[in-house]
Amino acid sequence: MPRHALPSFAASLCSRLLLRLPLVAPAVLLGAALLPAPRAVAQNVSSVALSPAAVVGGSGSTGTVTLSGNAPAGGSVVTLASSKAQAVVPASVTVPAGTKVATFPVTTTAVTASTSASITATRGTSSKSATLTILPLLSSLTVSSASVVGGAAAPTGKITLNGPAPAGGATVTLTSSATSRATVPATLVVPAGTSVATFPITTLAVTSNGSTTLTATHAGFSKTASLQVTKTSACLAIALDRPGAASGTTIGGTVQLNGVAPAGGATVTLTSSNTAAATVPASVVVPAGARSATFAATAGTVASATNVTLTAAFGGVSRTVTLPVTPATAILAVSLDPASVSAARPSTATIRLNGPAPSGGATVTLTSSRTSAATVPASTTIPAGSLSGTFTVTSKVVTATTSATISAAYAGTTKTASLQVSASPLALSVTFAASPVTGGAGTTATIRLNGPAPAGGAVVTLFSSATGVATVPSTVTVASGADSATAAVATSAVTFESEVAICASYGGALAAGTLVVAPGAPPVTLSTLSVAPTSVASGGSATGTVTLTGASPAGGSTVSLTSSSPSAATVPPSVTVPEGATTATFPVTAGSVSTDTGVTLTAT
């Protein structure tokens, strides 16, 4: 019974079904059977095979032609042809007498893109073909990490060839589309006999998230890879070593990061809102591996007390501190170290003047608002010429967290500081109810103290390192006596995974939690359609299978089905892939045909 080769359809979710004719009883005429006349057996081409079926341009392959029967005396000559000039075959090959098989060489030349050549063997009216894929030497370009923080990470690129590099190696040209984000070497040599080589990628600190396209080129053929370079998820703090300065004096400042500075250090930009009243250097560098750096601010000449705003900026984050500049010697502030102590523990109070103490020293009067919680000496003297003096505050045993106001008075000015007497020193932490979260969804941040908040509560300042990705309220209050509070975190949709630092600051403590915001899941689509068996007799049946690219969503996925010839083969109008599954099957019923018929089944 004759059978015909099924045509091949590339890039199509279709399957071919061949219907065979039913057997027909021998014809009878006038009581005598009709007998076919004897005829010679033809040596038709049965098949053509290639090994290997895919080669790098310039490499060879071996073709094998097989006849349907043994070649006669003198052998059988089979004509050969190639559809592409990049694959060359002999004009013919002879199958030796008494055998069915002969081999022939296929030579190739270099290509700049993947090329398919059809190798055809013909004898008489019969011919068969096989496809040889000719590949460029360059196969792929990949990076060790698809998303990195600019200036803080150094990913690695990898070049892979489709075969070993030739003698002398394979020189691959490398480029980056955005050299302000990442740079690569100009070339990379894959050593002879190997197929893989790596190269370093240098990333740079950036102020916004973005990507660069890395390109590798060899012999006119290129491969690309995308690298996301994100800005530093940094928290930043700025502080002064005393709360003010007199005209003509200097005051020390400190900038602090929530993590260590990357290789090359972190350059923090400094500015003053009033350069006539106070100046700062243009920038300060936090050394690589360190978390902080110091700088000096110089107070100018002012006629009256003037507040100057000093700003520190790094990685898209900026923070400020106020510097009061005064014209004459007076108490600027009283500070306590620590400001929160355990019961019966001492704290050191520092009185800072805006200028040097006069001859004979400056005698400062001291008081405590709650002597049951903390006591101070009646007075202390700051030596002549000094800008500051210290004294000891002694805390008492208390049954609950208690605050005492410590006051210092001199020359008509009084400044105060509050001392909290509790069971443990102050510390902060930031955690999340969920991380990672899908961009556009929210989560909850928990800000926790390591002890109860004082009377009136603890107002904690909050800020995000990347407000385009995640936002938080500016403050959250930990209620008096409580040790934690929650704040809502809102996120925006993202196209690649992003890390955002949610920062909390209170009472000199700085803490950060890292929130990971991820992109949403890609949609599920139709992947393949297959049918088994691919050849059935009239009235027979087959089974079709549809496959999705991922698990079917809630409610399942309905796939529409059609047949190119319903009279020859029928399918149901649709099939549903159940929720959570990736495949579903459906029946194919063959009709009655008078000749072999190919039917195309389509799934949508």
C-alpha positions in Angstrom: 0.0 0.0 0.0 1.6 3.3 -1.0 2.7 5.7 1.7 4.0 9.3 1.1 6.4 11.4 3.1 4.7 13.9 5.4 5.7 17.5 4.6 7.5 19.4 7.4 6.1 22.8 8.6 8.6 25.0 10.5 7.5 27.6 13.1 3.9 26.4 13.1 1.8 24.8 15.9 0.4 22.2 13.4 0.6 18.4 13.1 0.2 16.3 9.9 -2.0 13.2 9.8 -1.8 10.7 7.0 -4.9 8.7 6.3 -4.4 5.3 4.7 -6.7 3.7 2.1 -8.6 0.6 3.3 -7.6 -2.7 1.8 -9.4 -3.5 -1.5 -10.2 -7.1 -2.4 -8.6 -8.4 -5.6 -10.6 -7.7 -8.8 -12.1 -10.7 -10.6 -13.0 -10.8 -14.3 -14.9 -13.7 -15.9 -13.7 -16.0 -13.1 -10.0 -15.4 -13.8 -7.8 -13.4 -11.4 -5.9 -10.4 -12.8 -2.2 -10.9 -12.2 0.4 -8.0 -12.4 3.1 -8.4 -14.9 6.6 -9.1 -13.4 8.9 -6.0 -13.4 12.4 -5.2 -12.3 13.0 -4.1 -8.8 14.2 -0.4 -8.8 17.0 0.7 -6.6 15.4 3.9 -5.4 17.0 6.3 -2.9 15.6 5.3 0.5 17.2 7.9 2.7 20.0 10.4 3.2 21.7 11.1 6.6 24.4 13.5 7.7 26.8 13.1 10.7 27.0 15.5 12.3 23.9 17.3 11.2 25.3 20.6 12.5 28.8 21.9 12.0 30.8 25.1 12.5 31.5 26.8 9.1 34.9 25.4 7.8 34.3 22.0 9.3 33.1 18.9 7.5 30.3 16.3 7.8 29.8 12.9 6.3 26.7 12.0 4.2 25.3 8.5 4.0 22.9 7.6 1.1 20.9 4.3 1.4 19.1 2.6 -1.5 15.9 0.6 -1.3 17.7 -2.5 -2.6 21.2 -3.8 -3.4 23.0 -2.1 -6.2 23.3 -4.2 -9.4 26.6 -5.2 -11.1 28.6 -2.1 -11.8 27.0 -0.2 -8.8 24.4 2.4 -8.7 25.3 6.1 -9.4 23.5 8.6 -7.1 23.5 12.3 -8.1 24.2 14.7 -5.2 23.3 18.4 -4.9 23.5 21.1 -2.2 21.0 24.0 -1.9 23.6 26.4 -0.5 27.1 27.4 -1.7 28.4 27.2 1.8 28.0 23.4 1.8 29.8 21.5 -1.0 29.2 17.9 -2.0 30.6 15.7 -4.9 28.5 15.6 -8.1 27.7 12.0 -7.4 28.5 8.9 -5.3 28.4 5.3 -6.4 26.8 2.6 -4.3 29.0 -0.5 -4.8 27.3 -3.6 -6.4 25.6 -5.8 -3.9 25.3 -3.2 -1.3 22.7 -0.5 -0.3 24.9 2.2 1.3 27.6 4.6 0.3 29.1 7.6 2.0 30.3 11.0 0.7 32.1 14.0 2.2 30.4 17.4 2.8 32.7 20.4 3.1 31.6 23.8 4.5 32.9 27.4 4.5 32.6 30.1 7.2 29.2 31.8 7.7 28.1 35.0 9.4 24.7 33.6 10.4 23.3 30.2 11.1 22.7 28.7 7.6 20.6 25.6 6.6 21.7 23.7 3.5 19.5 20.9 2.0 21.7 18.0 0.7 19.7 16.0 -1.9 20.5 12.5 -3.3 18.7 11.6 -6.6 18.5 8.3 -8.6 16.1 8.2 -11.4 12.9 9.7 -10.3 13.5 9.1 -6.6 15.2 11.6 -4.4 15.7 12.2 -0.6 17.1 15.2 1.3 18.7 15.9 4.6 19.4 19.3 6.2 22.9 20.4 7.3 23.1 23.3 9.7 26.2 25.5 9.3 26.9 27.5 12.4 29.1 30.6 13.0 32.0 29.9 15.4 30.5 32.3 18.0 27.7 30.7 20.0 26.7 32.9 22.9 27.5 35.8 25.2 26.3 35.6 28.9 27.0 37.5 32.1 27.3 36.1 35.6 24.7 38.4 37.0 21.9 40.1 35.0 21.5 43.0 37.5 24.2 44.6 39.6 24.7 47.7 41.7 26.9 50.2 39.8 30.4 50.6 41.2 29.8 48.0 43.9 29.9 44.8 41.8 32.1 43.4 39.1 30.3 40.7 37.1 32.0 38.3 34.6 31.2 37.9 30.9 31.5 34.5 29.2 32.0 33.8 25.5 31.0 30.3 24.3 31.9 29.0 20.8 30.1 26.3 18.8 33.4 24.4 18.6 37.0 24.6 19.6 38.9 27.7 18.6 41.4 27.3 15.6 45.1 27.4 15.9 46.2 30.9 17.1 42.9 31.3 19.0 39.7 33.1 18.1 39.7 36.9 18.7 36.3 38.3 19.7 35.6 42.0 19.7 33.7 43.3 22.7 31.7 46.6 23.2 29.3 48.2 25.7 26.4 50.4 24.5 26.6 52.5 27.7 30.2 53.0 28.8 28.9 55.4 31.6 27.4 52.3 33.2 29.8 49.4 32.3 33.0 48.9 30.3 34.6 45.8 28.8 37.9 45.0 27.2 38.2 45.8 23.5 38.9 42.2 22.6 39.0 38.7 24.1 41.1 35.8 22.7 39.5 32.3 23.1 42.6 30.0 23.2 43.2 27.5 20.5 41.4 24.2 21.1 39.0 25.6 23.7 35.5 26.8 23.4 34.9 29.0 26.4 36.6 32.2 27.7 35.7 34.8 30.3 36.3 38.5 30.7 35.8 41.2 33.4 33.0 43.7 33.3 33.7 47.0 35.1 30.6 48.8 36.4 30.4 52.5 37.4 28.4 54.2 40.1 25.1 55.7 38.6 22.4 58.0 39.8 19.6 56.1 38.0 18.7 52.5 37.1 19.3 51.5 33.5 20.8 48.9 31.3 23.7 48.5 28.8 23.9 46.1 25.9 27.1 44.1 25.7 28.1 42.9 22.2 30.5 40.2 21.1 31.5 40.0 17.4 33.6 37.4 15.5 33.9 37.0 11.8 31.0 39.3 11.1 28.6 37.5 13.5 27.4 39.1 16.8 25.8 38.0 20.1 24.4 40.3 22.7 23.6 40.3 26.5 21.8 42.9 28.6 23.2 44.0 31.9 21.1 46.1 34.3 23.1 48.6 36.3 21.3 50.0 39.3 22.0 52.9 41.6 23.4 52.3 45.1 20.6 51.5 47.6 22.2 53.7 50.3 21.2 55.2 53.5 23.1 58.4 54.5 23.5 60.4 57.7 25.3 63.6 58.5 26.1 64.9 62.0 28.2 67.6 63.7 30.5 67.1 66.7 28.8 69.9 68.5 25.5 71.7 67.9 26.9 75.1 66.8 29.9 77.3 66.3 30.9 80.9 67.0 32.1 83.2 64.2 35.6 82.4 62.9 35.7 78.9 64.5 35.6 75.5 62.9 33.4 72.5 63.7 33.8 68.8 62.8 31.2 66.9 60.9 30.7 63.2 60.0 29.0 61.5 57.1 27.9 57.9 57.6 26.7 55.1 55.2 24.6 52.1 56.1 27.1 49.8 54.5 30.8 49.7 53.6 32.0 51.9 50.7 32.8 50.1 47.4 36.2 49.7 45.8 37.6 53.2 45.0 35.6 54.7 47.9 32.3 56.6 48.0 32.4 60.3 47.2 29.8 62.3 49.3 29.0 65.8 47.9 28.8 68.6 50.5 27.0 71.9 50.2 26.2 74.9 52.4 22.9 76.9 52.2 24.8 80.1 53.2 28.5 80.2 52.4 28.9 83.6 54.0 27.9 82.1 57.4 29.5 78.6 57.0 31.6 76.8 54.4 32.3 73.1 53.8 34.6 71.3 51.3 33.0 70.3 48.0 33.1 66.6 48.9 34.4 64.0 51.3 35.5 60.5 50.4 34.5 57.5 52.5 37.4 55.1 52.0 36.7 51.7 50.4 35.6 49.2 53.1 34.8 52.0 55.6 31.4 53.3 56.7 32.1 57.0 57.6 34.4 60.0 57.0 34.9 63.3 58.7 35.0 66.9 57.4 35.4 70.4 58.8 32.9 73.3 58.5 34.2 76.8 59.0 31.9 79.5 60.6 31.9 82.9 59.0 31.3 86.3 60.6 27.7 87.0 61.5 26.0 89.9 63.2 23.3 87.7 64.7 22.6 84.0 65.3 22.2 82.4 61.9 21.1 78.8 61.0 23.0 77.2 58.1 21.8 74.0 56.4 24.6 71.6 55.5 23.7 68.9 52.9 25.4 65.6 52.2 24.5 63.7 49.0 25.5 60.2 47.7 23.9 57.7 45.4 20.8 59.8 44.8 20.1 60.1 48.6 20.7 63.4 50.4 20.4 64.3 54.1 20.8 67.6 56.0 21.9 69.0 59.4 21.5 72.5 60.8 24.5 74.4 62.0 23.7 77.4 64.2 26.4 80.2 63.9 26.5 82.8 66.7 28.5 86.0 67.0 29.5 85.8 70.8 30.6 83.3 73.4 27.5 81.5 74.8 26.3 78.0 75.5 25.4 76.3 72.2 24.1 73.0 73.5 24.3 70.3 76.1 24.7 66.8 74.9 24.6 63.4 76.8 26.7 60.3 76.0 24.9 58.1 76.1 21.5 59.7 76.1 19.8 56.5 77.3 21.3 54.6 80.2 20.5 51.6 82.4 19.5 52.3 86.0 22.4 53.4 88.2 24.7 53.9 85.2 26.5 57.2 84.5 26.3 59.4 81.5 28.8 62.0 80.4 27.4 65.5 79.7 29.2 67.8 77.4 28.7 71.6 77.4 29.7 73.2 74.1 30.4 76.9 73.7 30.3 78.9 70.5 33.7 80.4 71.3 36.6 80.0 73.7 35.9 80.4 77.5 37.1 83.8 78.9 40.0 84.3 81.2 39.3 82.6 84.6 37.0 80.1 82.8 33.3 79.9 82.4 31.3 78.6 85.4 28.1 76.9 84.3 25.2 76.3 86.7 23.7 72.7 86.4 20.3 71.3 87.4 18.2 68.1 86.9 14.4 68.2 86.5 14.1 64.8 88.2 16.7 64.1 90.9 14.9 60.8 91.6 16.1 59.6 88.2 19.4 61.5 87.6 21.6 63.9 89.6 24.3 66.5 88.6 26.9 68.6 90.3 25.7 72.2 91.2 28.2 73.6 88.7 31.2 73.0 86.4 33.9 75.3 85.1 35.1 75.2 81.5 38.8 76.2 81.5 39.8 79.5 79.9 40.3 79.2 76.1 38.4 75.9 75.9 35.3 75.4 73.7 33.8 72.7 75.9 33.6 71.1 79.3 32.2 67.9 80.7 30.5 66.6 83.9 29.0 63.4 85.0 25.3 62.7 85.3 24.5 59.8 87.7 21.3 57.8 87.1 19.3 56.3 89.9 17.4 53.0 90.2 13.9 53.4 88.6 11.0 51.0 88.4 10.0 52.2 84.9 11.6 54.1 82.0 12.1 57.7 83.2 13.3 60.9 81.6 15.2 63.7 83.3 16.0 67.1 81.8 19.6 68.2 82.4 20.0 72.1 82.2 23.2 74.2 81.9 23.0 78.0 82.4 25.8 80.6 81.7 25.8 84.3 80.8 22.1 84.5 80.5 21.8 81.5 78.2 20.3 78.1 79.2 20.5 74.9 77.2 19.0 71.5 78.0 19.3 67.8 77.2 17.1 64.8 78.1 18.4 61.7 79.7 16.4 58.5 79.4 17.0 56.0 82.2 16.0 52.5 81.1 17.1 48.9 81.2 19.1 48.8 78.0 20.9 51.1 75.4 19.0 52.3 72.3 19.1 50.3 69.1 16.9 50.0 66.0 16.0 47.4 63.4 13.8 47.3 60.3 12.1 44.1 59.0 9.4 43.4 56.4 6.3 41.2 56.5 7.3 40.0 53.0 10.4 40.3 50.8 10.6 39.9 47.9 7.3 41.5 46.9 5.9 41.9 43.4 6.2 45.5 42.1 2.8 47.2 42.6 2.0 45.2 45.7 2.5 46.6 49.2 4.1 45.2 52.4 4.5 46.2 56.0 7.7 47.4 57.6 8.2 46.8 61.4 10.5 49.3 63.2 11.6 47.9 66.5 13.5 49.5 69.4 15.5 47.3 71.8 13.6 48.8 74.7 10.4 50.6 75.5 9.8 54.1 74.0 9.9 57.0 76.5 6.9 59.1 77.7 5.4 60.8 74.7 6.6 58.0 72.4 9.5 57.7 70.0 9.1 59.5 66.6 11.3 57.5 64.2 12.2 59.2 60.8 11.7 57.0 57.8 13.0 57.3 54.2 13.5 55.2 51.1 16.7 55.0 49.1 14.7 54.6 45.8 11.3 56.4 46.0 10.6 55.4 42.3 10.5 51.8 43.5 9.3 51.9 47.1 7.9 54.7 49.4 7.2 55.0 53.1 5.7 57.6 55.4 8.2 60.3 56.6 7.8 59.2 60.3 6.3 56.5 62.5 5.7 56.8 66.2 6.5 54.0 68.6 4.0 54.5 71.4 5.2 55.3 74.9 6.1 52.0 76.6 6.0 50.0 73.4 9.0 48.7 71.5 7.8 48.6 67.9 5.6 50.2 65.3 4.6 49.3 61.7 4.5 51.4 58.6 3.0 50.7 55.2 5.5 50.3 52.3 4.1 51.0 48.8 5.9 49.6 45.7 5.8 50.4 41.9 5.9 48.0 39.0 9.5 47.1 37.9 10.9 45.4 34.9 13.8 43.8 36.8 14.5 42.8 40.4 15.5 45.8 42.5 16.8 46.2 46.0 15.6 49.2 48.1 16.9 50.3 51.5 14.2 51.4 53.9 16.0 53.5 56.5 15.0 54.4 60.1 16.7 57.1 62.2 16.0 57.9 65.9 18.0 59.2 68.8 21.3 59.0 66.9 20.7 55.4 65.8 20.5 54.5 62.1 19.2 51.2 60.7 18.2 49.9 57.3 16.3 46.9 56.0 16.7 45.8 52.4 13.4 45.2 50.5 13.5 43.2 47.2 10.9 44.3 44.6 10.5 41.7 41.8 8.8 42.0 38.4 5.5 40.2 37.8 5.3 36.7 36.3 5.3 36.4 32.5 2.0 35.3 30.8 1.4 31.7 30.0 1.2 31.0 26.2 0.8 28.0 23.9 4.1 26.2 23.3 3.5 23.1 21.1 0.9 20.9 19.4 1.6 17.2 18.7 -0.4 14.2 17.4 0.2 10.5 17.8 0.2 8.5 15.8 0.8 10.7 12.8 -0.7 8.2 10.3 -4.0 6.3 10.7 -6.4 4.4 8.5 -9.9 5.7 7.5 -12.2 5.4 10.5 -9.2 5.2 12.9 -8.3 7.7 15.6 -5.3 9.5 17.1 -4.6 11.6 20.2 -3.6 15.3 20.0 -1.6 17.0 22.8 -1.3 20.8 23.5 1.5 22.1 25.7 1.7 25.5 27.5 4.8 27.4 28.4 3.9 27.3 32.1 1.3 26.1 34.5 -2.3 27.0 33.5 -3.8 29.8 35.6 -6.9 29.7 37.8 -9.9 28.6 35.8 -7.7 26.8 33.3 -6.7 27.8 29.7 -9.0 27.1 26.7 -7.2 26.2 23.5 -9.2 26.4 20.2 -8.8 23.6 17.7 -9.4 23.3 14.0 -8.8 20.8 11.2 -7.9 21.8 7.6 -10.1 19.0 6.3 -13.0 18.1 8.7 -14.2 15.4 6.2 -10.9 13.6 6.6 -10.2 14.2 10.3 -12.3 15.9 13.0 -11.3 17.5 16.3 -13.4 19.0 19.1 -13.7 22.8 18.8 -11.5 23.3 21.9 -9.7 21.7 24.8 -9.1 23.1 28.3 -5.8 22.8 30.1 -6.7 22.4 33.8 -5.6 24.9 36.4 -2.0 24.1 37.4 -1.3 21.7 34.5 0.8 22.3 31.4 -0.7 19.8 29.0 -4.1 18.5 27.8 -5.1 15.9 25.2 -8.0 15.6 22.7 -9.3 12.9 20.3 -8.7 13.1 16.5 -11.2 11.0 14.5 -10.3 10.0 10.9 -13.1 10.1 8.3 -13.3 8.0 5.1 -11.0 9.0 2.2 -10.4 7.6 -1.3 -6.7 8.6 -1.4 -4.0 9.2 1.1 -4.8 12.6 2.6 -2.7 15.0 4.8 -4.6 17.0 7.3 -3.3 20.1 9.2 -4.5 20.4 12.8 -4.2 23.9 14.4 -4.3 24.9 18.0 -4.8 28.6 19.0 
